[in-house]
Amino acid sequence: MKSSLALFIGATLFSFTNAALAGGTTEPDYCNPKVFYSKEIKTNNSKLERAHMYQLGQTKVMGVGVGDSKAQDLVNMASQQSTATASDKYCTWYFNEGNSQAESLFTHKYVPNPSGLSPATAAKKYNEALKDEFANSVPSFLSCAQNHKYIAMGCNGQKHRGPGVFGMMLAFSGCSPQNAATIVNTVWGLNGVDAATRLAIIAEGQKLGDADPEARARLQQAFGAE
């Protein structure tokens, strides 16, 4: 009896912790990793490095090795999949350096490689560099989702920086950091990044979304949350 009660309490606490977010709301369906994986779109474009695209509502979101791909191929993808143009930086973000075309054509926001960084240091640096990209910059993830139904992002090889920022975006939209981390770690891998550091980076996205519930609700809507 005691073991059964303990299992029941544990399962209940797990369910509550996994679902509860600021304000007592629950996660959108797409935050469930299995649901998220089912939304992958096959682009049939082998030219893009480690690219994975997902259909969230009417919005296409893609994590890709921006720096290790040809910038023109990314421009072509944005033109095929959205209405984003040069004035919108093709709704594509580049988080590393070294690809001068990508730095010029896309929104360029450098963040350090999280490998070897402590969770606290990585979280601080990523928050400082990216806090406006979710809803306050021009363009932003939110404006691109609402106006162009498209967001693409990544670093050079989509191994270290890019997956963390993709997870931040999911957490900003209302996913728990744990589910967002499971998604990006499964799709692109940790690649030597400490799991706690990756999770701390992603948790900054949740904090930013908690601080701007209106923007979170609008991004959820763009991502098809009911």
Secondary structure, 3 states (H helix, E strand, C coil): CHHHHHHHHHHHHHHHHHHCCHHHCCCCHHHCHHHHHHCEECCCCCCCEEEEEEEECCEEEEEEECCCCCHHHHHHHHHHHCCCCHHHHHHEEECCCCCHHHHHHCEECCCCCCCCCCHHHHHHHHHHHHCCCCCCCCCCHHHHHHHHCEEEEECCCCCCHHHHHHHHHHHHCCCCHHHHHHHHHHHHCCCCCCHHHHHHHHHHHHHHHHHCHHHHHHHHHHCCCC
